[in-house]
Amino acid sequence: MTMAVPARPVDGGRREKRPWGRALVWLAGLGIFFYSSYGLANYLAEQRPFVPSIVFGWERGIPFLPWTIIPYWSVNLFYAASLFVCTSRAELDTLGRRLLTAQVIAVACFLAFPLRFSFAKPEIGGGLPGFMFDALLSFDKPYNQAPSLHIALLVILWVHYISHLPSWARWLLHPWFALIGLSVLTTYQHHFFDIPTGALLGLFCLWLWPDEEFRVRGRLVRSSEPANAAFPRADETSAHPGNKAKRHKLAAFYGLGALSCVFVGLWVGGWGLWLCYPAVSLALVAANYLWRGAAGFQKRADGSMPLSARLLFAPYHLGAFLNSRWWTRRAPSAGAVRPGVYLGRIPSRFDRTPEDCGAVIDLAAELPALRGLPTQAVPMLDLIAPEAASLVATAKAIEAARGQGRVLVCCALGYSRSAAAVATWLLASGEAGTVDEAIAIIRAIRPRIVLGSDARAAIAAAGRMVGVDG
């Protein structure tokens, strides 16, 4: 992305002015809330008879570097300027919500589970570093540790500035922001545990408040609208009466997995605390099944996912990918249902895709698509019956993609969601006259497909929508 334009057209060509006044209001509100809530958390922690620390033995080898207080403090300048960099009210409000959410969650953690920095700071001396340390210590205490609010804000600001800077300027931004991240250790402000937890908080805020706009193959698309008219966002909530119960059951399953990771991590201690990472990932998967649906994975129409989603769901992505390979280990990666139309699992770099593949139609909401393939995604939740309207839209997409060459229709395993979509296409194209006939055609090349009564009902409903009474 090149440097952002100062304003964008709205309302038939008028340009929206930069929201300077609104940015000033956001800055004032965020600043007041930060200093009042941050100070309160410090004060209350100081009143406790004992505040624990989470520190690894190797951290005692981290040098104290007084000069790194300069990059440490610089995040305040980036913070204030970030609000005025925004080119629209929507972008400003998204950034403001992210910053506010990070502060609210971090302060809530400081109040509920206060931690203390356990190393004594050496003598600093005079000069600019001494002055900056004195200013910091005038309101800061050795509490308010995990998650590091400094790191959480750094993650949010890093992503924000990347979207506004030209490529050459990012080479200056990246090392300086990396130095800011390291400075929380070399200024003896935080222990190591605070850094990954702060990064997770920043990524969570990015996920919770996604960008209003993103780019798909160079085209600016609003996240509230389908990225491609032929590939709408799938909504599984009304496809079948049993879907709600299934979603709740799966949410409970992933929620239990998250709690298990937390309990084991706390019981083991030390490096076992890294289990907090998969715990957060599984908790967000549970939230998607319970609340956000397929859109919660934030898979774009070209099959890509934003960096925040890829990092937050990375432990789950790994497990889901390995699971897909385990269940399909004895099956071919894809098979031809009809000339030019293939059905299979989501491809990886180790899979052979059909030669001259014109398009990959990807239905797996939970996994990012393989880069380099012409992918068009229709994200659907795993183990949930698809909506009839989504199956019809996907069937039309399959037919349209055939004109560009061979098309691969896939989901995680190629056994359920993609099979239902291909069955709908067989009905719509006249290749099959009934649901049972369509399923029989698919089962001949993919014997292990799983299409229960709810999926069959969705296929039948989709068939009726295209004029097939099967």
C-alpha positions as CSV (number, residue, x, y, z in Angstrom):
1,M,0.0,0.0,0.0
2,T,1.3,3.4,-0.8
3,M,1.0,6.5,1.3
4,A,-2.6,7.2,2.2
5,V,-4.3,10.1,0.5
6,P,-5.3,13.0,2.8
7,A,-9.0,12.5,2.3
8,R,-11.3,10.1,0.5
9,P,-14.4,10.8,-1.5
10,V,-17.8,10.6,0.3
11,D,-21.3,11.3,-0.7
12,G,-20.9,11.3,-4.4
13,G,-17.5,12.8,-4.8
14,R,-17.1,15.2,-1.9
15,R,-13.9,14.7,0.1
16,E,-14.1,14.0,3.8
17,K,-11.9,16.4,5.7
18,R,-9.5,15.1,8.2
19,P,-11.2,14.9,11.6
20,W,-8.8,17.1,13.6
21,G,-11.4,18.2,16.2
22,R,-12.6,14.7,16.8
23,A,-9.0,13.5,17.1
24,L,-8.4,16.1,19.8
25,V,-11.5,14.9,21.7
26,W,-10.3,11.3,21.5
27,L,-6.8,12.3,22.7
28,A,-8.1,14.3,25.7
29,G,-10.5,11.5,26.7
30,L,-7.9,8.7,26.4
31,G,-5.3,10.8,28.2
32,I,-7.6,11.6,31.1
33,F,-8.7,7.9,31.4
34,F,-5.1,6.6,31.2
35,Y,-3.6,8.8,33.9
36,S,-6.5,8.4,36.3
37,S,-7.0,4.7,35.9
38,Y,-3.3,3.8,35.6
39,G,-2.6,5.9,38.8
40,L,-5.4,4.3,40.6
41,A,-4.2,0.7,39.8
42,N,-0.7,1.7,41.0
43,Y,-2.1,3.1,44.2
44,L,-4.3,0.1,45.1
45,A,-1.5,-2.3,44.3
46,E,0.8,-0.4,46.7
47,Q,-1.7,-0.8,49.5
48,R,-1.5,-4.6,49.3
49,P,0.7,-6.4,51.9
50,F,2.2,-8.6,49.2
51,V,2.3,-8.3,45.4
52,P,3.9,-11.2,43.5
53,S,6.3,-11.2,40.5
54,I,6.6,-13.4,37.5
55,V,10.2,-13.5,36.5
56,F,12.6,-16.0,34.9
57,G,16.1,-16.5,36.3
58,W,17.7,-15.6,33.0
59,E,16.2,-12.1,33.1
60,R,18.9,-11.2,35.6
61,G,21.3,-11.1,32.7
62,I,19.4,-8.4,30.9
63,P,21.5,-5.2,31.0
64,F,20.2,-1.9,32.2
65,L,20.6,0.6,29.4
66,P,19.6,4.2,30.6
67,W,19.7,5.6,27.0
68,T,16.8,3.3,26.0
69,I,14.5,5.4,28.0
70,I,14.4,7.7,24.9
71,P,12.7,5.1,22.6
72,Y,10.6,4.0,25.6
73,W,9.2,7.5,26.0
74,S,8.8,8.0,22.3
75,V,5.8,5.8,22.1
76,N,3.9,8.7,23.8
77,L,4.6,10.9,20.8
78,F,3.6,8.1,18.3
79,Y,0.4,7.6,20.4
80,A,-0.6,11.3,20.3
81,A,0.2,11.7,16.6
82,S,-1.6,8.5,15.6
83,L,-5.0,10.0,16.1
84,F,-4.2,13.0,13.8
85,V,-2.8,10.7,11.1
86,C,-6.3,9.2,10.5
87,T,-7.9,10.4,7.3
88,S,-11.5,9.7,8.2
89,R,-13.9,9.6,11.1
90,A,-14.4,5.8,10.7
91,E,-10.6,5.1,10.9
92,L,-10.2,7.5,13.8
93,D,-13.0,5.8,15.8
94,T,-11.6,2.4,15.1
95,L,-8.2,3.4,16.3
96,G,-9.8,5.1,19.3
97,R,-11.7,2.0,20.3
98,R,-8.6,-0.1,20.0
99,L,-6.6,2.2,22.2
100,L,-9.4,2.5,24.8
101,T,-10.1,-1.2,24.8
102,A,-6.4,-1.9,25.5
103,Q,-6.4,0.5,28.4
104,V,-9.6,-0.9,29.9
105,I,-8.5,-4.5,29.7
106,A,-4.9,-3.8,30.9
107,V,-6.1,-1.7,33.9
108,A,-8.7,-4.4,34.8
109,C,-5.9,-7.0,34.9
110,F,-3.7,-4.6,37.0
111,L,-6.6,-4.3,39.5
112,A,-7.5,-8.0,39.6
113,F,-4.0,-9.6,39.4
114,P,-1.4,-6.9,40.3
115,L,2.3,-7.9,39.7
116,R,5.5,-6.2,40.8
117,F,8.8,-5.5,39.0
118,S,11.4,-7.1,41.3
119,F,14.7,-5.7,40.2
120,A,16.2,-2.5,41.7
121,K,17.2,0.2,39.2
122,P,20.8,1.2,39.3
123,E,21.9,4.8,39.7
124,I,21.0,6.7,36.5
125,G,22.9,9.9,36.9
126,G,22.1,13.2,35.1
127,G,21.6,14.2,31.5
128,L,18.5,13.5,29.3
129,P,18.1,9.9,30.4
130,G,18.2,10.9,34.1
131,F,15.6,13.6,33.5
132,M,13.3,11.2,31.6
133,F,13.6,8.6,34.3
134,D,12.8,11.2,37.0
135,A,9.7,12.2,35.0
136,L,8.6,8.6,34.6
137,L,9.1,7.7,38.3
138,S,7.0,10.8,39.3
139,F,3.8,8.9,38.5
140,D,4.9,5.3,37.8
141,K,5.4,2.6,40.4
142,P,6.8,-0.9,40.0
143,Y,3.3,-2.4,39.5
144,N,1.0,-2.5,36.5
145,Q,3.0,-5.2,34.9
146,A,1.0,-7.8,32.9
147,P,-0.2,-7.4,30.3
148,S,2.2,-4.6,29.4
149,L,0.1,-1.7,28.2
150,H,3.2,-0.3,26.6
151,I,3.5,-3.3,24.4
152,A,-0.2,-3.5,23.7
153,L,-0.3,0.1,22.5
154,L,2.9,-0.5,20.5
155,V,1.3,-3.3,18.5
156,I,-1.8,-1.3,17.8
157,L,0.3,1.8,16.7
158,W,2.7,-0.4,14.6
159,V,-0.2,-1.7,12.5
160,H,-1.7,1.8,12.2
161,Y,1.4,3.5,11.0
162,I,2.3,0.7,8.5
163,S,-1.0,1.4,6.7
164,H,0.0,5.1,6.3
165,L,3.7,5.0,5.5
166,P,5.3,4.3,2.1
167,S,7.5,1.2,1.9
168,W,10.8,3.1,2.3
169,A,9.6,4.7,5.6
170,R,8.6,1.4,7.1
171,W,12.3,0.4,7.1
172,L,12.8,3.2,9.5
173,L,9.7,2.5,11.5
174,H,10.3,-1.3,12.1
175,P,13.7,-1.0,13.8
176,W,12.6,1.9,16.0
177,F,9.4,0.2,17.1
178,A,11.4,-3.0,17.8
179,L,13.7,-0.9,19.9
180,I,10.7,0.5,21.8
181,G,9.6,-3.1,22.5
182,L,13.0,-4.1,23.8
183,S,13.3,-0.9,25.9
184,V,10.6,-2.2,28.4
185,L,13.2,-4.7,29.5
186,T,16.4,-2.6,29.3
187,T,14.8,0.3,31.3
188,Y,13.7,-2.2,34.0
189,Q,10.1,-1.4,33.6
190,H,8.8,-4.9,32.8
191,H,9.7,-8.5,33.2
192,F,9.6,-10.8,30.1
193,F,6.1,-12.3,30.9
194,D,4.5,-8.9,30.4
195,I,5.7,-8.7,26.8
196,P,3.9,-11.6,25.1
197,T,0.8,-11.0,27.2
198,G,0.8,-7.3,26.1
199,A,1.3,-8.3,22.5
200,L,-1.7,-10.7,22.8
201,L,-3.8,-7.8,24.2
202,G,-2.8,-5.5,21.3
203,L,-3.6,-8.2,18.7
204,F,-7.0,-8.9,20.5
205,C,-7.9,-5.2,20.1
206,L,-7.0,-5.3,16.4
207,W,-9.2,-8.4,16.0
208,L,-12.1,-7.0,18.1
209,W,-12.2,-3.7,16.1
210,P,-11.2,-4.7,12.5
211,D,-10.5,-2.1,9.9
212,E,-13.4,-0.5,8.2
213,E,-11.6,-0.9,5.0
214,F,-9.1,-3.4,3.6
215,R,-7.5,-4.0,0.2
216,V,-8.3,-7.2,-1.8
217,R,-6.1,-7.4,-4.9
218,G,-5.7,-3.6,-5.0
219,R,-9.4,-2.8,-4.6
220,L,-10.6,-0.9,-1.6
221,V,-13.4,-2.8,0.1
222,R,-15.4,-2.0,3.2
223,S,-15.4,-4.8,5.8
224,S,-19.2,-4.3,6.2
225,E,-19.9,-5.3,2.6
226,P,-19.1,-8.5,0.8
227,A,-15.7,-8.3,-0.8
228,N,-17.1,-9.9,-3.9
229,A,-20.7,-9.8,-4.8
230,A,-20.6,-13.4,-5.9
231,F,-19.1,-14.5,-2.7
232,P,-21.1,-13.1,0.2
233,R,-20.3,-13.7,3.9
234,A,-21.9,-16.9,5.0
235,D,-24.3,-16.8,7.9
236,E,-24.9,-20.2,9.4
237,T,-27.2,-19.2,12.1
238,S,-30.5,-19.8,10.3
239,A,-29.5,-22.7,8.0
240,H,-30.9,-25.4,10.2
241,P,-32.8,-25.5,13.6
242,G,-30.0,-27.6,15.1
243,N,-27.2,-25.1,14.2
244,K,-27.7,-22.9,17.3
245,A,-27.3,-25.9,19.6
246,K,-24.3,-27.2,17.6
247,R,-22.6,-23.8,17.8
248,H,-23.2,-23.6,21.6
249,K,-21.8,-27.2,22.0
250,L,-18.7,-26.4,19.9
251,A,-18.2,-23.1,21.8
252,A,-18.3,-25.0,25.1
253,F,-15.8,-27.5,23.7
254,Y,-13.3,-24.9,22.7
255,G,-13.9,-22.9,25.8
256,L,-13.1,-26.0,27.9
257,G,-9.9,-26.4,25.9
258,A,-9.0,-22.8,26.7
259,L,-9.6,-23.3,30.4
260,S,-7.6,-26.5,30.4
261,C,-4.6,-24.7,28.9
262,V,-4.8,-22.0,31.5
263,F,-5.1,-24.5,34.4
264,V,-2.2,-26.6,33.1
265,G,-0.1,-23.5,32.5
266,L,-0.6,-22.2,36.0
267,W,0.0,-25.6,37.5
268,V,3.3,-26.2,35.6
269,G,4.4,-22.6,35.9
270,G,7.6,-21.3,34.3
271,W,7.6,-22.0,30.6
272,G,4.2,-23.6,31.0
273,L,2.8,-20.1,31.1
274,W,3.2,-20.2,27.3
275,L,0.0,-22.2,27.3
276,C,-1.8,-18.9,27.8
277,Y,-1.2,-18.4,24.0
278,P,-3.3,-21.4,22.8
279,A,-5.8,-20.6,25.6
280,V,-6.4,-17.2,24.0
281,S,-6.6,-18.7,20.6
282,L,-9.2,-21.4,21.6
283,A,-11.2,-18.8,23.6
284,L,-11.5,-16.7,20.4
285,V,-12.6,-19.7,18.4
286,A,-15.3,-20.3,21.1
287,A,-16.3,-16.7,20.7
288,N,-16.7,-17.2,16.9
289,Y,-19.0,-20.1,17.4
290,L,-21.0,-18.4,20.1
291,W,-21.1,-14.9,18.7
292,R,-19.2,-13.7,15.7
293,G,-19.6,-16.6,13.3
294,A,-17.4,-17.2,10.3
295,A,-16.7,-13.5,10.0
296,G,-14.8,-13.8,13.3
297,F,-11.9,-15.5,11.6
298,Q,-11.7,-12.4,9.4
299,K,-10.9,-14.4,6.2
300,R,-11.0,-12.0,3.2
301,A,-12.5,-12.8,-0.2
302,D,-9.1,-13.7,-1.6
303,G,-8.5,-16.2,1.2
304,S,-6.0,-14.1,3.1
305,M,-6.3,-13.0,6.7
306,P,-5.0,-9.9,8.5
307,L,-1.8,-10.3,10.5
308,S,-3.7,-9.9,13.8
309,A,-6.0,-12.9,13.0
310,R,-3.1,-15.0,11.7
311,L,-1.2,-14.5,14.9
312,L,-4.1,-14.8,17.3
313,F,-5.4,-18.0,15.7
314,A,-1.9,-19.5,15.0
315,P,-2.1,-22.3,17.6
316,Y,-5.6,-23.2,16.4
317,H,-4.6,-22.9,12.8
318,L,-1.8,-25.4,13.4
319,G,-4.1,-27.9,15.1
320,A,-6.8,-27.5,12.5
321,F,-4.3,-28.0,9.7
322,L,-2.8,-31.1,11.3
323,N,-6.2,-32.5,11.9
324,S,-7.2,-32.0,8.3
325,R,-4.1,-33.8,7.1
326,W,-4.6,-36.7,9.6
327,W,-8.2,-37.3,8.5
328,T,-7.3,-37.1,4.8
329,R,-3.9,-38.9,5.0
330,R,-5.1,-41.9,3.0
331,A,-7.2,-40.0,0.5
332,P,-6.1,-38.0,-2.6
333,S,-5.9,-34.3,-2.0
334,A,-8.6,-33.7,-4.7
335,G,-10.6,-35.6,-7.2
336,A,-12.6,-34.6,-10.4
337,V,-16.3,-34.6,-9.8
338,R,-17.0,-33.6,-13.4
339,P,-14.5,-32.3,-16.1
340,G,-13.1,-29.1,-14.8
341,V,-14.6,-29.3,-11.3
342,Y,-12.5,-30.8,-8.5
343,L,-13.4,-31.4,-4.9
344,G,-10.8,-31.7,-2.2
345,R,-9.1,-30.4,1.0
346,I,-7.7,-27.0,1.4
347,P,-4.4,-27.0,-0.5
348,S,-1.0,-26.6,1.0
349,R,2.4,-26.2,-0.6
350,F,2.8,-30.0,-0.4
351,D,-0.4,-30.7,-2.4
352,R,-0.7,-31.0,-6.1
353,T,-3.4,-28.8,-7.4
354,P,-5.2,-29.5,-10.8
355,E,-3.1,-28.3,-13.7
356,D,-4.3,-25.0,-15.2
357,C,-6.4,-24.3,-12.1
358,G,-8.3,-21.2,-12.9
359,A,-9.7,-20.7,-9.4
360,V,-9.8,-22.2,-5.9
361,I,-13.2,-21.7,-4.1
362,D,-12.4,-22.0,-0.5
363,L,-15.1,-22.6,2.1
364,A,-12.9,-23.1,5.2
365,A,-13.4,-20.0,7.4
366,E,-10.9,-21.2,10.0
367,L,-7.8,-21.6,7.8
368,P,-5.9,-19.0,5.6
369,A,-5.7,-19.9,1.9
370,L,-2.4,-20.9,0.3
371,R,-0.7,-17.8,-1.2
372,G,-0.1,-17.8,-4.9
373,L,-3.3,-19.5,-5.9
374,P,-6.3,-17.6,-7.4
375,T,-8.6,-18.0,-4.4
376,Q,-12.1,-16.8,-3.9
377,A,-13.3,-17.5,-0.4
378,V,-16.9,-18.1,0.9
379,P,-16.1,-18.6,4.6
380,M,-18.3,-21.1,6.5
381,L,-18.0,-22.5,10.0
382,D,-16.7,-26.0,10.3
383,L,-19.2,-28.7,11.5
384,I,-22.2,-26.3,11.0
385,A,-24.7,-26.9,8.2
386,P,-24.4,-24.1,5.6
387,E,-27.2,-21.8,4.7
388,A,-29.1,-22.7,1.4
389,A,-28.5,-19.2,0.0
390,S,-24.8,-19.5,0.6
391,L,-24.8,-22.9,-1.2
392,V,-26.6,-21.3,-4.2
393,A,-24.1,-18.4,-4.3
394,T,-21.2,-20.9,-4.2
395,A,-22.8,-23.0,-6.9
396,K,-23.0,-19.9,-9.2
397,A,-19.4,-19.1,-8.3
398,I,-18.3,-22.6,-9.4
399,E,-20.1,-22.3,-12.7
400,A,-18.6,-18.8,-13.3
401,A,-15.1,-20.1,-12.4
402,R,-15.2,-22.9,-14.9
403,G,-14.9,-20.3,-17.6
404,Q,-11.5,-19.4,-16.3
405,G,-10.1,-23.0,-16.3
406,R,-10.3,-25.8,-13.8
407,V,-11.8,-25.0,-10.4
408,L,-11.0,-26.6,-7.1
409,V,-13.7,-26.5,-4.4
410,C,-12.3,-27.1,-1.0
411,C,-12.8,-26.9,2.8
412,A,-10.5,-28.2,5.5
413,L,-11.0,-31.8,4.7
414,G,-13.1,-31.7,1.5
415,Y,-15.7,-33.9,3.2
416,S,-18.5,-31.7,4.2
417,R,-18.9,-28.0,3.4
418,S,-17.3,-28.2,0.0
419,A,-19.1,-31.5,-0.7
420,A,-22.5,-29.7,0.0
421,A,-21.5,-26.8,-2.3
422,V,-20.5,-29.2,-5.1
423,A,-23.8,-31.2,-4.6
424,T,-25.7,-27.9,-5.0
425,W,-23.8,-27.1,-8.2
426,L,-24.6,-30.6,-9.6
427,L,-28.3,-29.9,-9.0
428,A,-28.1,-26.3,-10.4
429,S,-26.2,-27.4,-13.5
430,G,-28.4,-30.3,-14.3
431,E,-25.7,-32.8,-13.7
432,A,-27.8,-34.5,-11.0
433,G,-31.6,-34.6,-10.7
434,T,-31.9,-35.3,-7.0
435,V,-29.9,-34.7,-3.8
436,D,-29.2,-38.4,-3.5
437,E,-27.9,-38.6,-7.0
438,A,-25.7,-35.6,-6.5
439,I,-24.3,-37.1,-3.3
440,A,-23.7,-40.5,-5.0
441,I,-21.7,-38.8,-7.7
442,I,-19.5,-37.1,-5.1
443,R,-19.2,-40.2,-3.0
444,A,-17.8,-42.1,-6.0
445,I,-14.7,-39.9,-5.9
446,R,-14.7,-38.9,-2.3
447,P,-16.1,-41.9,-0.3
448,R,-15.6,-40.4,3.1
449,I,-17.8,-37.3,2.7
450,V,-20.0,-36.5,5.7
451,L,-23.4,-35.0,4.8
452,G,-25.9,-35.4,7.6
453,S,-29.6,-34.7,7.5
454,D,-29.1,-31.0,8.2
455,A,-26.7,-30.7,5.3
456,R,-29.0,-32.7,3.0
457,A,-31.8,-30.4,4.0
458,A,-29.7,-27.4,3.1
459,I,-28.8,-28.9,-0.3
460,A,-32.4,-29.7,-1.0
461,A,-33.5,-26.2,-0.1
462,A,-30.8,-24.7,-2.3
463,G,-32.0,-27.0,-5.1
464,R,-35.5,-25.6,-4.8
465,M,-34.1,-22.1,-4.9
466,V,-32.6,-22.9,-8.4
467,G,-35.7,-24.7,-9.6
468,V,-34.8,-28.3,-8.9
469,D,-37.3,-30.3,-6.8
470,G,-35.2,-33.2,-5.8
